[in-house]
Amino acid sequence: MTERVKRPRSYHSPRRQEQAAATRQAILEAAQRLFEHQGYAATSMPAIAAEAGVALKTVYVVFETKARLLHALWEARLGGDEEAIPVLQRAWYRRALEESSPERKLRLVAAQARVVKTRSGALLEVIRNAASMDTEIAALWTSIQAKLSEVQHSIVEQLHQQDALAGGLDVDTATDILWTLNHPTQWQLLVRERGWTAQRYEQWLGDIFCSQLLRQGPAIQDEHELAR
């Protein structure tokens, strides 16, 4: 008679999953506080464990390395409620896509830039500074910039199709300009270094987007006229 081999029962514990999620969140929040306060290089894994109130082994089990912890932190903070949705499918982008006014389209981009950088601007600076120290973080920083460029190119393509780009601007040049103006470095300089408010930054960004990229004159109506 063949003896049956007993397989171990799969064990599912919602409470244990909740505890694991809470531990992960505590580590991410502790890491963000320390990274943003003292920088990536000066923040050790033991310091993160102490800040989070967990064992050092737990931090390594969950994230393995400091670079992977930073990468996970970026992914968790990037999109908020929309983190699993590709950028070009998010609600703000769909609104920009549907917006017929070139100026209002660019001001939607400026508004979204304020939202993202208010939430993640300091963390972006941590990643930018750490990119020179770790190849994995360098790849993350390259990916962040590439995704930003992809979105800017898509916006510029929309403006090009509307024949709204300023004279002499081709799509590639306009994309470079929009990418540069919307780069996290501008937020770092104006808001974190020079003390601008987020609202002032958004207004400036929208204004300069329009002045640098849009055809002026009868072809593009003034925003005030459009609002009538």
LOMI-981439 format. One record per residue: x, y, z of N, C-alpha, C, O in turn. Coordinates in nm, 3 decimals, padded with zeros to 5 digits, always signed. Atoms other than C-alpha are relative to their C-alpha. Example, Ala and Ser with C-alpha at 12.3 -4.5 7.8 and 13.67 -1.06 7.14 Angstrom:
       nc1       nc2       nc3      cac1      cac2      cac3       cc1       cc2       cc3       oc1       oc2       oc3
   +00.089   -00.119   +00.000   +01.230   -00.450   +00.780   +00.090   +00.120   +00.000   +00.194   +00.118   +00.066
   -00.082   -00.119   -00.006   +01.367   -00.106   +00.714   -00.077   +00.109   +00.073   -00.026   +00.220   +00.090
***
This chain:
       nc1       nc2       nc3      cac1      cac2      cac3       cc1       cc2       cc3       oc1       oc2       oc3
   +00.085   -00.120   +00.000   +00.000   +00.000   +00.000   +00.089   +00.125   +00.000   +00.180   +00.141   +00.082
   -00.083   -00.120   +00.012   +00.142   +00.332   -00.106   -00.034   +00.100   +00.110   -00.150   +00.133   +00.132
   +00.023   -00.097   -00.108   +00.188   +00.575   +00.180   -00.012   +00.141   -00.058   +00.071   +00.185   -00.138
   +00.021   -00.137   +00.048   +00.052   +00.919   +00.114   +00.098   +00.097   +00.065   +00.125   +00.091   +00.185
   -00.091   -00.102   -00.052   +00.294   +01.206   +00.147   -00.082   +00.121   +00.040   -00.154   +00.180   -00.041
   +00.075   -00.116   -00.049   +00.148   +01.480   +00.361   +00.069   +00.129   -00.042   +00.188   +00.150   -00.016
   -00.054   -00.131   +00.039   +00.196   +01.824   +00.215   -00.031   +00.102   +00.108   -00.138   +00.100   +00.169
   +00.027   -00.102   -00.103   +00.232   +02.116   +00.450   -00.114   +00.091   -00.042   -00.124   +00.134   -00.156
   +00.113   -00.089   +00.028   -00.079   +02.323   +00.475   +00.049   +00.143   -00.024   +00.139   +00.193   +00.045
   -00.031   -00.142   +00.018   -00.060   +02.671   +00.334   -00.069   +00.077   +00.110   -00.185   +00.053   +00.142
   +00.051   -00.074   -00.115   -00.106   +02.915   +00.617   -00.021   +00.145   -00.039   +00.073   +00.214   -00.079
   +00.032   -00.138   +00.038   -00.281   +03.242   +00.552   -00.050   +00.073   +00.124   -00.151   +00.036   +00.183
   +00.037   -00.077   -00.118   -00.297   +03.495   +00.831   -00.010   +00.148   -00.035   +00.092   +00.215   -00.050
   +00.017   -00.144   +00.028   -00.446   +03.838   +00.756   +00.070   +00.088   +00.102   +00.125   +00.192   +00.069
   -00.063   -00.080   -00.105   -00.316   +03.962   +01.089   +00.150   +00.008   -00.021   +00.212   +00.113   -00.004
   -00.144   +00.000   +00.024   +00.037   +03.855   +01.007   +00.036   +00.086   -00.121   +00.138   +00.156   -00.121
   -00.024   -00.083   +00.117   +00.013   +04.021   +00.666   -00.010   +00.148   +00.035   +00.069   +00.230   -00.013
   +00.014   -00.139   -00.044   -00.108   +04.343   +00.828   +00.122   +00.045   +00.079   +00.169   +00.157   +00.062
   -00.119   -00.034   -00.079   +00.183   +04.334   +01.072   +00.121   +00.019   -00.091   +00.201   +00.110   -00.070
   -00.112   -00.012   +00.093   +00.430   +04.277   +00.787   -00.009   +00.130   -00.079   +00.092   +00.197   -00.101
   +00.019   -00.124   +00.075   +00.280   +04.567   +00.590   +00.031   +00.121   +00.087   +00.091   +00.218   +00.041
   -00.027   -00.111   -00.092   +00.297   +04.792   +00.896   +00.149   +00.014   +00.026   +00.200   +00.126   +00.036
   -00.145   -00.003   -00.020   +00.661   +04.697   +00.955   +00.069   +00.061   -00.121   +00.157   +00.146   -00.108
   -00.057   -00.053   +00.124   +00.746   +04.768   +00.591   -00.022   +00.150   -00.007   +00.069   +00.225   -00.043
   +00.031   -00.142   +00.005   +00.573   +05.105   +00.612   +00.083   +00.079   +00.100   +00.131   +00.189   +00.069
   -00.080   -00.068   -00.102   +00.754   +05.196   +00.933   +00.145   +00.016   -00.045   +00.207   +00.119   -00.022
   -00.138   -00.007   +00.049   +01.090   +05.116   +00.773   +00.011   +00.105   -00.111   +00.106   +00.184   -00.113
   -00.002   -00.098   +00.108   +01.007   +05.321   +00.461   -00.006   +00.143   +00.054   +00.069   +00.230   +00.010
   +00.014   -00.135   -00.056   +00.899   +05.622   +00.667   +00.126   +00.041   +00.075   +00.169   +00.156   +00.065
   -00.124   -00.030   -00.072   +01.208   +05.601   +00.887   +00.112   +00.031   -00.098   +00.189   +00.125   -00.078
   -00.104   -00.022   +00.100   +01.434   +05.574   +00.583   -00.018   +00.135   -00.067   +00.080   +00.207   -00.089
   +00.023   -00.129   +00.066   +01.271   +05.873   +00.417   +00.041   +00.115   +00.091   +00.105   +00.210   +00.045
   -00.039   -00.107   -00.093   +01.315   +06.088   +00.728   +00.152   +00.016   +00.004   +00.203   +00.128   -00.003
   -00.146   -00.007   -00.012   +01.683   +06.000   +00.757   +00.067   +00.037   -00.131   +00.159   +00.119   -00.132
   -00.058   -00.034   +00.130   +01.763   +06.013   +00.386   -00.014   +00.150   -00.028   +00.081   +00.215   -00.072
   +00.025   -00.141   +00.032   +01.605   +06.357   +00.350   +00.068   +00.094   +00.099   +00.101   +00.207   +00.063
   -00.062   -00.086   -00.102   +01.755   +06.492   +00.673   +00.152   -00.001   -00.008   +00.214   +00.104   +00.005
   -00.146   +00.006   -00.007   +02.113   +06.366   +00.650   +00.065   -00.057   -00.126   +00.188   -00.067   -00.133
   -00.056   +00.049   +00.126   +02.154   +06.224   +00.299   +00.014   -00.151   -00.003   +00.013   -00.218   +00.100
   -00.008   +00.145   +00.020   +02.189   +05.878   +00.155   +00.128   -00.059   +00.058   +00.123   -00.158   +00.131
   -00.130   +00.056   -00.042   +02.559   +05.823   +00.223   +00.013   -00.004   +00.152   +00.071   -00.099   +00.206
   -00.017   -00.009   -00.145   +02.537   +05.929   +00.588   -00.102   -00.084   +00.077   -00.093   -00.096   +00.199
   +00.104   +00.080   -00.065   +02.235   +05.707   +00.660   +00.035   -00.148   -00.009   +00.049   -00.202   -00.119
   -00.034   +00.142   -00.003   +02.319   +05.353   +00.769   -00.124   -00.086   +00.020   -00.226   -00.037   +00.069
   +00.111   +00.093   -00.025   +02.093   +05.049   +00.778   -00.029   -00.015   +00.150   -00.146   -00.018   +00.188
   +00.030   +00.003   -00.144   +02.137   +05.022   +01.159   -00.076   +00.124   +00.047   -00.164   +00.114   +00.133
   +00.070   -00.122   -00.038   +02.025   +05.384   +01.189   -00.146   -00.005   -00.043   -00.235   +00.040   +00.030
   +00.138   +00.013   +00.049   +01.716   +05.311   +00.980   -00.078   -00.096   +00.089   -00.193   -00.069   +00.124
   +00.065   +00.096   -00.088   +01.635   +05.008   +01.194   -00.035   +00.063   +00.134   -00.145   +00.044   +00.185
   +00.025   -00.066   -00.128   +01.670   +05.213   +01.512   -00.112   +00.103   -00.011   -00.197   +00.112   +00.077
   +00.103   -00.102   +00.021   +01.456   +05.494   +01.371   -00.138   -00.064   -00.016   -00.239   -00.010   +00.031
   +00.127   +00.069   +00.022   +01.187   +05.245   +01.268   -00.044   -00.083   +00.120   -00.160   -00.125   +00.127
   +00.034   +00.080   -00.117   +01.200   +05.059   +01.598   -00.011   -00.148   -00.030   -00.092   -00.219   +00.029
   +00.001   +00.142   +00.035   +01.272   +04.722   +01.438   +00.142   -00.054   +00.006   +00.238   +00.022   +00.014
   -00.132   +00.062   +00.001   +01.558   +04.473   +01.440   +00.070   +00.024   -00.133   +00.006   +00.031   -00.238
   -00.078   -00.021   +00.123   +01.838   +04.532   +01.190   -00.024   -00.114   -00.099   -00.034   -00.091   -00.220
   +00.024   +00.115   +00.087   +01.782   +04.179   +01.055   -00.129   +00.016   -00.079   -00.137   -00.026   -00.194
   +00.128   -00.019   +00.067   +01.423   +04.274   +00.972   +00.014   +00.091   -00.121   -00.046   +00.065   -00.225
   -00.021   -00.093   +00.111   +01.536   +04.563   +00.752   +00.066   -00.073   -00.116   +00.027   -00.054   -00.232
   -00.069   +00.074   +00.106   +01.770   +04.333   +00.559   -00.090   -00.106   -00.062   -00.084   -00.130   -00.182
   +00.091   +00.103   +00.053   +01.506   +04.061   +00.525   -00.100   +00.063   -00.096   -00.131   +00.005   -00.200
   +00.103   -00.065   +00.081   +01.251   +04.306   +00.383   +00.059   +00.063   -00.126   -00.001   +00.053   -00.232
   -00.052   -00.080   +00.113   +01.478   +04.514   +00.155   +00.136   -00.045   -00.053   +00.174   -00.004   -00.163
   -00.129   +00.057   +00.039   +01.817   +04.331   +00.136   +00.114   +00.101   -00.001   +00.216   +00.077   +00.063
   -00.107   -00.100   +00.005   +02.024   +04.644   +00.060   -00.058   +00.140   +00.016   -00.178   +00.162   +00.000
   +00.044   -00.139   -00.014   +02.010   +05.016   +00.121   -00.048   +00.056   -00.133   -00.143   +00.133   -00.138
   +00.040   -00.048   +00.133   +01.989   +05.081   -00.253   -00.141   -00.048   -00.034   -00.221   +00.028   -00.088
   +00.134   +00.052   +00.028   +01.685   +04.855   -00.285   -00.105   +00.064   +00.089   -00.220   +00.081   +00.048
   +00.092   -00.071   -00.088   +01.528   +05.024   +00.013   -00.036   +00.136   -00.060   -00.153   +00.175   -00.062
   +00.026   -00.130   +00.062   +01.566   +05.362   -00.157   -00.088   -00.015   -00.124   -00.178   +00.066   -00.147
   +00.080   +00.025   +00.120   +01.424   +05.220   -00.480   -00.146   -00.028   +00.039   -00.238   +00.025   -00.023
   +00.134   +00.032   -00.046   +01.124   +05.077   -00.293   -00.070   +00.124   +00.055   -00.190   +00.142   +00.037
   +00.056   -00.124   -00.053   +01.074   +05.409   -00.117   -00.049   +00.090   -00.112   -00.156   +00.150   -00.102
   +00.042   -00.081   +00.114   +01.061   +05.591   -00.451   -00.128   -00.054   -00.061   -00.221   +00.022   -00.089
   +00.119   +00.061   +00.060   +00.808   +05.346   -00.592   -00.123   +00.022   +00.088   -00.233   +00.044   +00.037
   +00.113   -00.017   -00.092   +00.592   +05.379   -00.280   -00.048   +00.144   +00.004   -00.167   +00.169   +00.022
   +00.036   -00.141   -00.014   +00.599   +05.759   -00.279   -00.039   +00.065   -00.132   -00.104   +00.169   -00.133
   +00.016   -00.065   +00.130   +00.583   +05.830   -00.653   -00.143   +00.032   -00.034   -00.176   +00.147   -00.062
   +00.134   -00.020   +00.055   +00.221   +05.781   -00.740   -00.110   +00.015   +00.099   -00.224   +00.043   +00.059
   +00.108   -00.005   -00.095   +00.030   +05.783   -00.416   -00.103   -00.105   -00.034   -00.070   -00.222   -00.048
   +00.108   +00.093   +00.031   -00.306   +05.627   -00.494   +00.010   -00.057   -00.140   -00.055   -00.158   -00.171
   -00.007   +00.044   +00.139   -00.208   +05.589   -00.860   +00.130   -00.073   -00.032   +00.164   -00.090   -00.149
   -00.136   +00.050   +00.023   +00.130   +05.421   -00.812   +00.007   -00.118   -00.097   +00.108   -00.136   -00.164
   -00.003   +00.116   +00.089   +00.033   +05.107   -01.007   -00.042   +00.033   -00.142   -00.038   -00.053   -00.230
   +00.051   -00.040   +00.131   -00.101   +05.304   -01.304   +00.112   +00.068   -00.080   +00.174   +00.161   -00.028
   -00.101   -00.068   +00.082   +00.140   +05.397   -01.588   -00.032   +00.149   -00.014   -00.148   +00.188   -00.019
   +00.019   -00.145   +00.001   +00.194   +05.773   -01.608   -00.095   +00.045   -00.110   -00.182   +00.129   -00.087
   +00.080   -00.046   +00.112   +00.035   +05.807   -01.951   -00.146   -00.046   +00.007   -00.226   -00.017   -00.082
   +00.139   +00.041   -00.019   -00.284   +05.647   -01.818   -00.063   +00.066   +00.122   -00.178   +00.038   +00.154
   +00.052   -00.061   -00.123   -00.326   +05.860   -01.507   -00.099   +00.111   -00.030   -00.102   +00.168   -00.139
   +00.112   -00.093   +00.018   -00.619   +06.094   -01.453   +00.046   +00.138   -00.046   -00.015   +00.197   -00.135
   -00.044   -00.134   +00.036   -00.422   +06.419   -01.474   +00.045   +00.005   -00.147   +00.020   +00.103   -00.217
   -00.047   +00.002   +00.138   -00.264   +06.313   -01.805   -00.118   -00.010   -00.097   -00.117   +00.053   -00.203
   +00.118   +00.010   +00.086   -00.601   +06.216   -01.952   -00.068   +00.136   -00.011   -00.119   +00.172   -00.117
   +00.058   -00.135   +00.006   -00.729   +06.564   -01.858   +00.081   +00.089   -00.095   +00.025   +00.165   -00.174
   -00.086   -00.080   +00.089   -00.430   +06.722   -02.032   -00.021   -00.041   -00.145   -00.023   +00.045   -00.233
   +00.021   +00.051   +00.135   -00.486   +06.502   -02.338   -00.131   +00.053   -00.059   -00.138   +00.084   -00.178
   +00.131   -00.043   +00.047   -00.850   +06.607   -02.359   -00.013   +00.152   -00.008   -00.107   +00.203   -00.070
   +00.007   -00.146   -00.003   -00.778   +06.978   -02.302   +00.035   +00.058   -00.137   +00.141   +00.030   -00.192
   -00.020   -00.055   +00.134   -00.815   +07.172   -02.627   +00.085   +00.127   +00.001   +00.149   +00.159   -00.099
   -00.079   -00.123   -00.008   -00.649   +07.494   -02.507   +00.146   -00.033   +00.029   +00.175   -00.093   +00.132
   -00.142   +00.026   -00.025   -00.268   +07.474   -02.542   +00.048   +00.059   +00.132   +00.126   -00.003   +00.205
   -00.046   -00.062   -00.125   -00.221   +07.716   -02.254   -00.050   -00.077   +00.121   +00.027   -00.105   +00.213
   +00.052   +00.074   -00.114   -00.450   +07.530   -02.017   +00.063   -00.138   +00.009   +00.081   -00.192   +00.119
   -00.069   +00.130   +00.000   -00.285   +07.204   -02.121   +00.133   +00.012   +00.075   +00.165   -00.071   +00.160
   -00.129   -00.018   -00.065   +00.055   +07.337   -02.013   -00.015   +00.036   +00.147   +00.069   -00.002   +00.229
   +00.021   -00.034   -00.142   -00.086   +07.478   -01.691   -00.044   -00.123   +00.080   -00.018   -00.130   +00.200
   +00.028   +00.128   -00.066   -00.222   +07.132   -01.609   +00.130   -00.075   +00.029   +00.145   -00.137   +00.134
   -00.131   +00.063   -00.020   +00.132   +07.001   -01.654   +00.072   +00.068   +00.117   +00.134   +00.000   +00.199
   -00.063   -00.073   -00.109   +00.260   +07.274   -01.420   -00.064   -00.035   +00.134   +00.006   -00.051   +00.234
   +00.070   +00.035   -00.124   -00.005   +07.190   -01.160   +00.042   -00.139   +00.047   +00.063   -00.161   +00.166
   -00.043   +00.135   -00.037   +00.090   +06.822   -01.171   +00.144   -00.001   +00.048   +00.179   -00.077   +00.139
   -00.140   -00.009   -00.045   +00.458   +06.913   -01.139   +00.006   +00.045   +00.145   +00.086   -00.007   +00.224
   +00.004   -00.046   -00.140   +00.376   +07.100   -00.818   -00.042   -00.113   +00.093   +00.018   -00.132   +00.199
   +00.050   +00.109   -00.084   +00.180   +06.804   -00.679   +00.109   -00.105   +00.023   +00.134   -00.145   +00.137
   -00.101   +00.106   -00.011   +00.454   +06.549   -00.753   +00.120   +00.048   +00.079   +00.171   -00.025   +00.164
   -00.123   -00.047   -00.065   +00.743   +06.764   -00.636   -00.025   +00.040   +00.145   +00.066   +00.032   +00.227
   +00.032   -00.026   -00.140   +00.565   +06.874   -00.319   +00.010   -00.130   +00.079   +00.060   -00.131   +00.191
   -00.001   +00.129   -00.066   +00.528   +06.508   -00.233   +00.138   -00.065   -00.003   +00.179   -00.129   +00.095
   -00.120   +00.081   +00.021   +00.860   +06.377   -00.368   +00.124   +00.079   -00.036   +00.228   +00.018   -00.064
   -00.115   -00.080   +00.043   +01.093   +06.667   -00.446   +00.125   -00.025   +00.082   +00.234   -00.036   +00.026
   -00.116   +00.023   -00.086   +01.320   +06.609   -00.147   +00.059   -00.139   -00.025   +00.181   -00.156   -00.025
   -00.048   +00.136   +00.027   +01.339   +06.237   -00.220   +00.070   -00.008   -00.135   +00.169   -00.079   -00.149
   -00.066   -00.005   +00.130   +01.425   +06.307   -00.583   +00.142   +00.054   +00.013   +00.234   +00.006   -00.053
   -00.135   -00.056   -00.020   +01.719   +06.515   -00.464   +00.091   -00.104   +00.066   +00.210   -00.112   +00.032
   -00.078   +00.108   -00.061   +01.834   +06.225   -00.244   +00.046   -00.098   -00.107   +00.162   -00.138   -00.110
   -00.034   +00.096   +00.106   +01.822   +05.992   -00.546   +00.103   +00.059   -00.094   +00.198   -00.010   -00.133
   -00.095   -00.064   +00.092   +02.003   +06.241   -00.770   +00.140   +00.001   +00.061   +00.238   -00.028   -00.008
   -00.130   -00.007   -00.064   +02.284   +06.284   -00.517   +00.062   -00.138   +00.020   +00.184   -00.154   +00.016
   -00.050   +00.135   -00.026   +02.311   +05.911   -00.449   +00.037   -00.074   -00.128   +00.106   -00.176   -00.123
   -00.022   +00.070   +00.127   +02.324   +05.817   -00.818   +00.149   -00.020   -00.031   +00.186   -00.117   -00.096
   -00.143   +00.012   +00.028   +02.699   +05.878   -00.831   +00.070   -00.102   +00.091   +00.187   -00.133   +00.070
   -00.062   +00.092   -00.097   +02.759   +05.633   -00.544   -00.037   -00.145   -00.023   +00.031   -00.235   +00.027
   +00.051   +00.136   +00.011   +02.565   +05.327   -00.654   -00.059   -00.020   -00.140   -00.141   +00.060   -00.185
   +00.047   +00.023   +00.137   +02.501   +05.179   -00.998   -00.150   -00.028   -00.006   -00.216   +00.010   -00.103
   +00.143   +00.029   -00.002   +02.154   +05.057   -00.899   -00.082   +00.129   +00.011   -00.185   +00.144   -00.053
   +00.070   -00.127   -00.016   +02.050   +05.405   -00.790   +00.022   +00.086   -00.124   -00.067   +00.161   -00.163
   -00.025   -00.072   +00.125   +02.213   +05.553   -01.100   -00.100   -00.044   -00.107   -00.151   +00.038   -00.182
   +00.098   +00.052   +00.096   +01.988   +05.327   -01.308   -00.140   +00.053   +00.033   -00.217   +00.083   -00.058
   +00.130   -00.054   -00.041   +01.686   +05.444   -01.105   -00.013   +00.146   -00.043   -00.116   +00.186   -00.096
   +00.003   -00.141   +00.037   +01.776   +05.810   -01.162   -00.015   +00.017   -00.151   -00.088   +00.103   -00.198
   +00.012   -00.004   +00.145   +01.820   +05.748   -01.534   -00.142   -00.033   -00.043   -00.197   +00.031   -00.133
   +00.137   +00.040   +00.032   +01.481   +05.575   -01.545   -00.099   +00.112   +00.032   -00.191   +00.138   -00.045
   +00.089   -00.111   -00.039   +01.312   +05.865   -01.360   +00.005   +00.111   -00.105   -00.099   +00.163   -00.147
   -00.014   -00.107   +00.098   +01.452   +06.118   -01.606   -00.057   -00.041   -00.136   -00.115   +00.041   -00.207
   +00.052   +00.048   +00.127   +01.361   +05.901   -01.905   -00.153   +00.004   -00.002   -00.213   +00.041   -00.103
   +00.146   -00.004   -00.008   +01.000   +05.872   -01.788   -00.051   +00.144   -00.006   -00.153   +00.172   -00.069
   +00.037   -00.142   +00.008   +00.985   +06.248   -01.738   +00.008   +00.047   -00.145   -00.081   +00.119   -00.192
   -00.016   -00.038   +00.140   +01.114   +06.294   -02.092   -00.112   -00.057   -00.086   -00.161   +00.010   -00.176
   +00.107   +00.064   +00.076   +00.855   +06.050   -02.227   -00.131   +00.079   +00.012   -00.202   +00.100   -00.087
   +00.123   -00.076   -00.021   +00.570   +06.248   -02.073   +00.009   +00.136   -00.069   -00.087   +00.179   -00.132
   -00.016   -00.132   +00.062   +00.710   +06.583   -02.192   -00.013   -00.012   -00.152   -00.074   +00.073   -00.217
   +00.007   +00.020   +00.144   +00.749   +06.446   -02.544   -00.144   -00.019   -00.044   -00.185   +00.034   -00.148
   +00.140   +00.022   +00.035   +00.388   +06.330   -02.546   -00.080   +00.130   +00.003   -00.164   +00.153   -00.084
   +00.069   -00.129   -00.009   +00.264   +06.672   -02.434   +00.038   +00.088   -00.120   -00.049   +00.151   -00.181
   -00.046   -00.081   +00.112   +00.475   +06.845   -02.698   -00.061   -00.050   -00.131   -00.098   +00.030   -00.216
   +00.063   +00.056   +00.120   +00.341   +06.609   -02.967   -00.143   +00.050   -00.014   -00.189   +00.081   -00.124
   +00.138   -00.051   +00.002   -00.011   +06.717   -02.873   -00.002   +00.146   -00.047   -00.086   +00.185   -00.128
   -00.007   -00.141   +00.040   +00.088   +07.083   -02.908   +00.037   +00.014   -00.147   -00.015   +00.100   -00.218
   -00.040   -00.001   +00.141   +00.255   +07.012   -03.241   -00.119   -00.031   -00.091   -00.138   +00.033   -00.193
   +00.118   +00.036   +00.080   -00.061   +06.847   -03.373   -00.102   +00.112   -00.004   -00.181   +00.122   -00.099
   +00.090   -00.115   -00.002   -00.253   +07.160   -03.271   +00.061   +00.121   -00.071   -00.002   +00.228   -00.077
   -00.072   -00.111   +00.062   +00.001   +07.376   -03.457   +00.016   +00.116   +00.099   +00.003   +00.232   +00.062
   -00.008   -00.101   -00.106   +00.055   +07.557   -03.127   +00.143   +00.033   +00.041   +00.164   +00.127   +00.117
   -00.138   -00.026   -00.040   +00.434   +07.541   -03.095   +00.050   +00.131   -00.060   +00.012   +00.169   -00.171
   -00.058   -00.126   +00.046   +00.627   +07.866   -03.126   +00.078   -00.023   -00.129   +00.133   -00.131   -00.152
   -00.072   +00.008   +00.127   +00.782   +07.937   -03.465   +00.145   -00.038   +00.020   +00.212   +00.014   +00.109
   -00.139   +00.042   -00.008   +01.115   +07.764   -03.519   +00.023   -00.117   +00.094   +00.134   -00.171   +00.098
   -00.016   +00.111   -00.092   +01.052   +07.496   -03.256   -00.044   -00.130   -00.066   -00.157   -00.141   -00.114
   +00.043   +00.133   +00.041   +01.055   +07.135   -03.364   -00.034   -00.080   +00.126   -00.013   -00.033   +00.238
   +00.046   +00.079   -00.114   +00.922   +06.856   -03.143   +00.114   -00.035   +00.095   +00.098   -00.026   +00.216
   -00.112   +00.040   -00.086   +01.262   +06.743   -03.016   +00.052   +00.118   +00.084   +00.079   +00.103   +00.203
   -00.049   -00.117   -00.074   +01.376   +07.093   -02.922   -00.099   +00.043   +00.106   -00.061   +00.073   +00.219
   +00.104   -00.038   -00.097   +01.045   +07.175   -02.755   -00.004   -00.099   +00.117   -00.027   -00.060   +00.232
   -00.004   +00.101   -00.107   +01.066   +06.848   -02.560   +00.116   +00.026   +00.093   +00.102   +00.017   +00.215
   -00.117   -00.031   -00.083   +01.415   +06.938   -02.440   -00.028   +00.119   +00.091   +00.010   +00.117   +00.208
   +00.030   -00.118   -00.080   +01.290   +07.278   -02.322   -00.098   -00.035   +00.112   -00.077   +00.004   +00.227
   +00.100   +00.036   -00.101   +00.986   +07.135   -02.142   +00.061   -00.090   +00.106   +00.035   -00.074   +00.225
   -00.067   +00.091   -00.093   +01.197   +06.859   -01.986   +00.090   +00.077   +00.096   +00.091   +00.049   +00.216
   -00.093   -00.077   -00.084   +01.455   +07.108   -01.859   -00.075   +00.086   +00.100   -00.038   +00.091   +00.217
   +00.077   -00.086   -00.089   +01.199   +07.349   -01.715   -00.071   -00.081   +00.109   -00.084   -00.034   +00.223
   +00.077   +00.084   -00.094   +01.007   +07.065   -01.547   +00.090   -00.093   +00.080   +00.040   -00.174   +00.158
   -00.092   +00.088   -00.070   +01.319   +06.893   -01.415   -00.003   +00.027   +00.151   -00.019   +00.142   +00.192
   +00.002   -00.020   -00.146   +01.330   +06.836   -01.035   +00.102   +00.100   +00.050   +00.084   +00.159   +00.157
   -00.102   -00.095   -00.042   +01.642   +07.051   -01.017   -00.056   +00.141   +00.015   -00.017   +00.214   +00.105
   +00.059   -00.134   -00.008   +01.433   +07.365   -01.083   -00.077   +00.017   +00.131   -00.070   +00.122   +00.195
   +00.073   -00.003   -00.129   +01.210   +07.281   -00.786   +00.099   +00.013   +00.116   +00.077   +00.092   +00.208
   -00.099   -00.004   -00.105   +01.515   +07.221   -00.570   +00.059   +00.140   +00.016   +00.074   +00.189   +00.128
   -00.061   -00.132   -00.004   +01.667   +07.557   -00.661   -00.098   +00.107   +00.050   -00.064   +00.187   +00.137
   +00.093   -00.108   -00.029   +01.355   +07.773   -00.637   -00.074   -00.017   +00.132   -00.089   +00.078   +00.209
   +00.082   +00.022   -00.120   +01.153   +07.612   -00.357   +00.087   -00.032   +00.121   +00.072   +00.030   +00.226
   -00.079   +00.043   -00.116   +01.407   +07.442   -00.133   +00.118   +00.093   +00.029   +00.154   +00.112   +00.145
   -00.115   -00.088   -00.022   +01.701   +07.680   -00.189   -00.039   +00.146   +00.015   +00.014   +00.217   +00.101
   +00.035   -00.142   +00.000   +01.533   +08.014   -00.258   -00.128   +00.032   +00.077   -00.164   +00.149   +00.093
   +00.114   -00.023   -00.088   +01.223   +07.966   -00.044   -00.131   +00.035   -00.067   -00.221   +00.087   -00.001
   +00.128   -00.025   +00.066   +00.952   +07.999   -00.307   -00.107   -00.092   +00.056   -00.078   -00.203   +00.102
   +00.111   +00.088   -00.035   +00.609   +07.866   -00.218   -00.029   -00.093   -00.118   +00.011   -00.066   -00.231
   +00.038   +00.093   +00.106   +00.473   +07.572   -00.413   -00.092   +00.067   -00.101   -00.085   +00.040   -00.221
   +00.094   -00.070   +00.089   +00.200   +07.798   -00.554   +00.075   +00.095   -00.093   +00.043   +00.105   -00.212
   -00.078   -00.091   +00.084   +00.453   +08.054   -00.677   +00.076   -00.077   -00.106   +00.086   -00.034   -00.221
   -00.070   +00.087   +00.095   +00.653   +07.775   -00.839   -00.093   -00.042   -00.113   -00.056   -00.034   -00.230
   +00.094   +00.044   +00.103   +00.346   +07.644   -01.021   -00.036   +00.114   -00.095   -00.041   +00.093   -00.217
   +00.034   -00.114   +00.084   +00.252   +07.991   -01.147   +00.115   +00.033   -00.095   +00.095   +00.053   -00.215
   -00.118   -00.029   +00.083   +00.606   +08.059   -01.269   +00.018   -00.106   -00.108   +00.046   -00.074   -00.223
   -00.020   +00.109   +00.095   +00.629   +07.717   -01.433   -00.101   +00.007   -00.113   -00.064   -00.008   -00.230
   +00.101   -00.013   +00.104   +00.300   +07.760   -01.616   +00.028   +00.117   -00.093   +00.014   +00.106   -00.215
   -00.030   -00.119   +00.080   +00.398   +08.110   -01.729   +00.115   -00.025   -00.097   +00.107   +00.011   -00.215
   -00.118   +00.018   +00.085   +00.737   +08.006   -01.861   -00.022   -00.111   -00.103   +00.032   -00.104   -00.213
   +00.039   +00.099   +00.100   +00.599   +07.695   -02.029   -00.064   +00.069   -00.120   -00.026   +00.047   -00.235
   +00.077   -00.065   +00.107   +00.360   +07.914   -02.225   +00.085   +00.098   -00.080   +00.076   +00.102   -00.203
   -00.079   -00.101   +00.071   +00.608   +08.191   -02.307   +00.108   -00.062   -00.087   +00.144   -00.007   -00.191
   -00.110   +00.063   +00.074   +00.878   +07.951   -02.427   -00.047   -00.095   -00.110   +00.024   -00.116   -00.208
   +00.041   +00.106   +00.090   +00.672   +07.694   -02.612   -00.112   +00.035   -00.097   -00.122   -00.024   -00.204
   +00.121   -00.022   +00.079   +00.355   +07.845   -02.752   +00.015   +00.112   -00.101   +00.080   +00.213   -00.076
   +00.009   -00.104   +00.102   +00.297   +08.040   -03.068   -00.080   +00.116   +00.058   -00.187   +00.097   +00.116
   +00.068   -00.117   -00.053   +00.201   +08.393   -02.974   -00.082   +00.067   -00.110   -00.050   +00.056   -00.229
   +00.079   -00.072   +00.098   -00.067   +08.600   -03.143   -00.135   -00.064   -00.024   -00.182   -00.142   +00.059
   +00.137   +00.044   +00.026   -00.403   +08.523   -03.306   -00.018   -00.151   +00.001   -00.127   -00.201   +00.029
   +00.015   +00.145   +00.008   -00.328   +08.152   -03.346   -00.029   -00.063   +00.135   -00.091   -00.169   +00.143
   +00.022   +00.050   -00.134   -00.333   +08.105   -02.969   -00.077   +00.105   +00.079   -00.031   +00.217   +00.097
   +00.082   -00.094   -00.075   -00.608   +08.265   -02.769   +00.055   +00.018   +00.140   +00.113   -00.073   +00.199
   -00.038   -00.029   -00.136   -00.536   +08.431   -02.441   -00.088   -00.079   +00.097   -00.205   -00.103   +00.071
   +00.075   +00.082   -00.099   -00.639   +08.230   -02.135   -00.123   +00.075   +00.050   -00.227   +00.014   +00.074
   +00.115   -00.077   -00.050   -00.866   +08.513   -02.021   -00.113   +00.000   -00.103   -00.230   -00.004   -00.066
   +00.104   +00.005   +00.105   -01.047   +08.511   -02.355   -00.067   -00.136   -00.001   -00.187   -00.147   -00.023
   +00.055   +00.134   +00.000   -01.088   +08.136   -02.333   -00.096   -00.022   +00.117   -00.188   -00.103   +00.109
   +00.083   +00.017   -00.119   -01.242   +08.171   -01.989   -00.134   +00.072   -00.011   -00.224   +00.047   +00.070
   +00.124   -00.075   +00.014   -01.515   +08.407   -02.112   -00.116   -00.088   -00.048   -00.228   -00.040   -00.066
***
